[in-house]
Amino acid sequence: MSRRRGLTALLAAVLAFTLSACAGLPTSGPVNAGIEADSDAAPPNISFIPDRPQPGASPVQIVDGFLRAGSGPTDNWATAREYLAPGTEWNPADSVTIDVFGTRVTRELDDDTVSVLVRQIARVDDKGAYSAADGGTTDLTFELAQAPDGEWRITAAPDGILLDRTRFADVFHRYPLAYFDPTWTYLVPDVRWFAPSNAASRIADALVNKPPSDWLAASVRSSFPEGVTTRPAVPVSAGVASVSLSQEAAAVDQSTLDRMQTQLEESLGAAGISSVQMLVADAELPAEAVTTRRTTVTGGPLVRTADGFGFLAADQLTEIPGLSAAVAAVDSIAVQVSADRTAAAVQTSSRVERVLATGEAPSVVDARDDLVAPSIDPQGVVWTVPRANPQAVQAQLADGRSVTVGDAWPGATQIAAMAVSRDGTRVAALVTAGGRTAIWVSGIVRGRDQLPSVLGTPFELGLAAGSGRSLAWLDDETVGVVTDDGEASIVYEQTVGGPGAATSGPAGATSIAGGATIATMRIRSSEGNLYVRRGSNWQETATGILVLATQQGMPE
């Protein structure tokens, strides 16, 4: 079940390399949302070659060259280190500050001190975790000294590197670390960003030696027991990674070893690793990856039309046995179908109902006013919340018991949409907080019998313009969002733990759903038209769509 990154950005990256021999940072351009996560090969390792220090360069030119050299991670940023005086300590792996190059302000405070004021839009920490920033300014101060030969060099520099947003995803690549959900059924990605030149070592270190991202940690499980660690370096030969573990791993039971193998294979696969050996004192630990449940969805859009409910192909509907007739009998405005297709959470104009494929009468889940579209998780729990009260998240179990989920969306004053991920570990929402519309995600903390108890601290993925219309999980790592700014529809593709991208959407876009084909995103308009994106354009593929439903996976 590996999600491997592909070569979809190769031509663009090669062109950028050809035109940027000196690796100068561009002053404008769109956010680069990264490389597709579901392709079969590792991303191309294209390294920029920054300029070395030039004779006679001034202190400002030395600092500027040093910052530009952050785009060259080869040999542990060897070119950047040439701008440093001998003995100067600097840790490039400490963090990445992502800014907009054209907004930098460089000031020479005195002969040997230079300040660079940057507008930070995102940051990557020492674990490789990406987080959006509020665009506030950060002051980076550099101290310099003149060598006996008259050349200026840096004697003190802030740890970490600075990258323009248009260069970030070319220098750092996206690597999802794999964790398990609490039932050991699904693999859950925790996206990290590393330079590809040492990706295997950084991935193994982050997975084995460090915890998951703070917002996700209480919602996932790692099979690596406490005390088991890995060496800093992971040698790779012919696509085989050798991961040396501490002596404690020799005492681990077989079931746990197999899960450890699974996490390593899935995590390292994004770096082009085809096989993994776990070693203790150079002796291989016998292990085989376990089978996990997939969260992919079928290719056809799931819709309600005047003819009924089912998967649309051309102008024909393919029904889900039992469930289609039950859903079609309800005057729905939103539908989400469970992974096994035996149940659906259905919203009408006045309430949310649970509809079953068994032929039983629908049961009322929530009759509060002005609810957002419901979501159903892998345990059959239906999630609901009123637009005007984001903290009042309710979860109803399949047996009819309902609970209020604690710590839901603190600080939010409105919620436009909410959806549980297909693995059941995370919930994303489009909220209004502090007068801003933002995309948030929280980990789901479950208690006894996998009953949801509280949500973890929200993690802001990014801001969204206009009024919220719809939100859906496009895949395990990406959330799709539709908003309306009063003049046009806007569609966001937001990586969970990475940059996002916004594009113009079809006129009157009201709802969004993910897909498994090249059309990974489907949009329904207020006129009932169905659109898919082809390249940079939206193509109308059907009309008369009353409801565009979402799926939580597919039967095994």
TISE-808612 format. One record per residue (C-alpha): residue in one letter; y, x, z. Coordinates in pm, whole numbers, plus 50000, padded with zeros to 5 digits. Example, Ala and Ser with C-alpha at 12.3 -4.5 7.8 and 13.67 -1.06 7.14 Angstrom:
<pts>
a495505123050780/s498945136750714/
</pts>
This chain:
<pts>
m500005000050000/s502365028449927/r505895021649813/r506755052049603/r510135059949460/g510415064049087/l512265080748811/t514645052248740/a517715073548817/l516525105048639/l518635102848325/a521765093748517/a521205121848765/v520555147548491/l523745136848315/a525695139848638/f524265174748689/t525175185448336/l528755173748371/s529165188348720/a528265225048695/c530665232948976/a529585202749180/g533115190249227/l533165157249410/p534425127349206/t537395108149338/s536165073149258/g533135052849157/p530715026149276/v528425027749578/n525085042449472/a522425019949623/g519655045549588/i516415046749390/e513955018149368/a511455019649653/d508475003949484/s507825028049200/d504915051849179/a506405086649185/a508655106849408/p512355109349322/p513395138449103/n514515168349306/i517795175949133/s519905200749330/f523575206749273/i524815242449251/p528145244949432/d530695272449373/r530485303649586/p533645316149762/q536175329849513/p538025362749572/g541495357749713/a540915321449816/s543335307550072/p542155291850402/v542585256950253/q540585266949943/i537835281750161/v537545249650364/d537605228750047/g534855250049891/f532785248150208/l532965210150210/r532055208249841/a529075230949910/g527645203250128/s526225189349802/g523875219449773/p521085217350035/t518945244449868/d517705271250111/n519235253150408/w522695250950250/a522755288250164/t525875285349946/a527835267250217/r526915294850463/e528625320450239/y531935304850346/l531155312850710/a531985345050889/p528945365051008/g527535350951330/t529185316851293/e526925288851418/w526725257351206/n523995230751195/p524055211550865/a521145189350977/d523185175151264/s524655146351060/v526145135150731/t529615119950722/i530065098250412/d533615092350292/v535735084549987/f536765117949840/g540145106249712/t541285096050061/r540845130350222/v543975146250361/t543915184050413/r546515200450639/e547065237050722/l547945235651092/d548685272951106/d547555304750936/d543995302751070/t543415265451133/v542815238250874/s542405201250943/v540755176150709/l541345139350778/v538555117750630/r537975080150611/q534395076150726/i532495047250563/a528995056550681/r527045082250878/v523535096650885/d522425110351222/d520065138851304/k517055115451269/g518095106350915/a519165071251016/y522025056250814/s524695034150966/a527825018750816/a531185027850966/d534365007650994/g536425030150768/g538275046651055/t539585082051024/t537865113251152/d539655146451196/l537575177251109/t539085209951231/f538135244351097/e539075278251237/l539205308651009/a539665346051029/q540545372550773/a537895399150720/p538805436150682/d538575432050304/g541255405050321/e538975375550246/w539185344350463/r536025330250619/i535325301250858/t534615310851219/a534215275551361/a533175244051176/p531965209651289/d528205205651265/g526905184050983/i528095179950626/l530645158250448/l529715139750127/d531595116349899/r529905082249873/t529215086549501/r527345119049565/f525415109149877/a522335093049717/d522025122249473/v521865148149752/f519945127150007/h517015104949914/r515665073750080/y512375077750270/p511015047750461/l509055057750770/a506075034750826/y505425017651159/f503114989051250/d504074954251359/p502864944951711/t499654929551573/w498724960651369/t498664938351059/y501704949350861/l503464982050792/v507184980450864/p509645004350694/d512345022650889/v514535038350620/r515685074350665/w517675098050442/f516725134650393/a517415162050142/p514345163349913/s513965201149947/n512485197450297/a511585160650294/a507925163550400/s508785183250713/r511685160450806/i509595129050751/a506705141250966/d509055153151240/a510915120051249/l507715099451246/v505695118951502/n508215135951728/k511045110651740/p511305073351811/p512055045851557/s515655035751497/d517225022151816/w517664986551687/l514024984551571/a512165004151840/a511194974452061/s509854954451766/v507374978851608/r504505000851719/s503605036651642/s499985047751660/f500935083251765/p500205085852139/e502765100052376/g502305137652396/v501075141752038/t503585162351841/t503715180251508/r504935214651406/p508345216551239/a506975227550900/v504615207350680/p503185228450396/v502445209950073/s500025222549808/a499095203449492/g500385171349647/v498425175649970/a500425177550294/s498935195450593/v500295180550915/s499485202351216/l499325182151537/s499265193551898/q496005197652087/e496335162752241/a495455147351904/a491885160651931/a491165135752210/v492445105152022/d489935077451942/q488915070451582/s490795037651546/t494035054051651/l493405083951423/d492965060451129/r496245043451206/m497985077051241/q496615086450899/t497945053650759/q501455059550889/l501545095150758/e500205086150412/e502635057450370/s505635076950499/l504955109050308/g504035090449990/a507715084749917/a508105122549894/g505435125449625/i502595133649865/s499265121249730/s497065130850025/v497475139950393/q495395162350616/m495825159750993/l494975192851158/v494495205651511/a494235243451533/d493495244651158/a490545220351197/e490895187951001/l490705155251195/p488465130251012/a490425098450942/e490825071350679/a493815048950624/v493335013150741/t493954982450527/t497214964650599/r498494931150476/r500894931750184/t504194913150186/t504704910249811/v505264876249650/t504014861349326/g505984864949006/g507024829148931/p509964812049101/l508974785949360/v511094754849302/r511464717449347/t512374697649038/a512264660948946/d508614666948850/g507534680549187/f507224713349378/g505474745149268/f505644777649072/l507674774848754/a506484790148426/a508444779848117/d508884742548190/q505564737848369/l504944736248745/t501794750848902/e501254732849230/i500074747049562/p497014726249657/g497934701449929/l501294716750010/s503154708649686/a502614671349718/a503634672050084/v506854691250012/a507704669749710/a507504638849930/v510384651750145/d513994650150026/s514514687450083/i517584709450042/a515874742050149/v512224752950169/q510424783950292/v506644786150243/s504344805350477/a502374835050346/d499074816350347/r500714786150176/t499364761650430/a502764752850580/a506434751650495/a509694749150686/v511684722350507/q515314713350560/t516614678650479/s520194666150503/s519664657250869/r516944679451017/v514264706250974/e510624695850943/r507284713750941/v505234703050639/l501504710450622/a499024712450336/t496474692250536/g498114659150453/e499364652850806/a502754636550839/p505664661250864/s506774669151219/v510384673051328/v511254708651427/d515004705851489/a517424676751449/r520624694151560/d523694690351342/d524594714251058/l521604737751065/v521254767650833/a518174770250608/p515054775350825/s512604804250825/i508884805650906/d507294837651035/p503714851351006/q502734834351333/g503794800351196/v506904799351412/v509804780351251/w513264794751322/t516444773751322/v520064777551429/p523274756751394/r526094771551186/a528674767651461/n526484781651741/p524794814451635/q523524821051986/a521444788851989/v518474802251790/q515414780251838/a511804789651758/q509124762951738/l505464772851754/a502794757251538/d501584736951840/g505014720551876/r506324740852169/s509934752352127/v511774781152289/t515344793752278/v515404829752159/g517544850452395/d520314875152312/a520784860751964/w523764873151761/p526154881952048/g529804880751944/a529184860051631/t531224827951602/q529624814051284/i526324819251103/a525884810550736/a522254820850684/m519274835750871/a515834847550755/v512854864250924/s511304893650738/r507854888350587/d506264911550844/g507784891551131/t509454921051303/r513064916451192/v515544888651132/a518634891750912/a521724869850927/l525044864650755/v527544859951036/t531234858151113/a532314880651399/g535784893251482/g537154875051179/r534844894350941/t531824882850744/a528994907650795/i525274912250726/w523414918551051/v519774925751128/s517994925251464/g514524934451578/i512414905751711/v510984912252057/r507864891752118/g506074884652441/r502794868652525/d500874853552231/q503474868451996/l505994842252108/p509534854352022/s511504860552340/v514714879152254/l516484895951965/g517394932551987/t520954945151961/p522294935751616/f522634963751362/e525434958551111/l524264966150759/g527584960150583/l530504936650531/a530594907850283/a533624891550125/g534184854050114/s532194825150256/g528454829250308/r526094808150098/s522564822150123/l520444851650241/a516884862250160/w514614892250199/l514124906249848/d511494930749972/d510664949050294/e513734971350270/t516344949750099/v518294918450186/g519984897649917/v523124877950000/v525254852849809/t528904846149902/d531854828649740/d535384842349764/g536994810749627/e537204823749273/a533754837449198/s530294842549342/i529354876749479/v525784889349509/y524934917349753/e521824939149754/q521824955350095/t519364982250194/v518274978550556/g519335013050671/g521255024150364/p524155016850131/g524564983549955/a525884972149621/a527924941449525/t528024925249182/s529474893749034/g527054864749046/p526524833948832/a529194807048863/g528594784449160/a525704804749304/t524334787049611/s520914801749695/i518914833649644/a515224843149646/g513244874749584/g510634880349315/a507834904549229/t508654911048863/i511494930548705/a513584900348807/t513614909549176/m516404884849243/r516694848149148/i519804826949189/r520254789149182/s523684774649101/s525264742849232/e524554727448890/g520814733148935/n520564762248691/l518204791148764/y519294826548682/v517644860748685/r519394893848636/r518644913948324/g520374947548347/s523974939848440/n523894903948313/w522664871048456/q520364851548228/e519814814148264/t516074807048261/a515784770848373/t517774739448450/g517184709448672/i516284730248977/l516824709149289/v515684735849537/l514964773049498/a512384780249769/t511514813649931/q508084827750009/q506904847650310/g504244866550112/m501064854149950/p497474847150055/e495204877250088/
</pts>
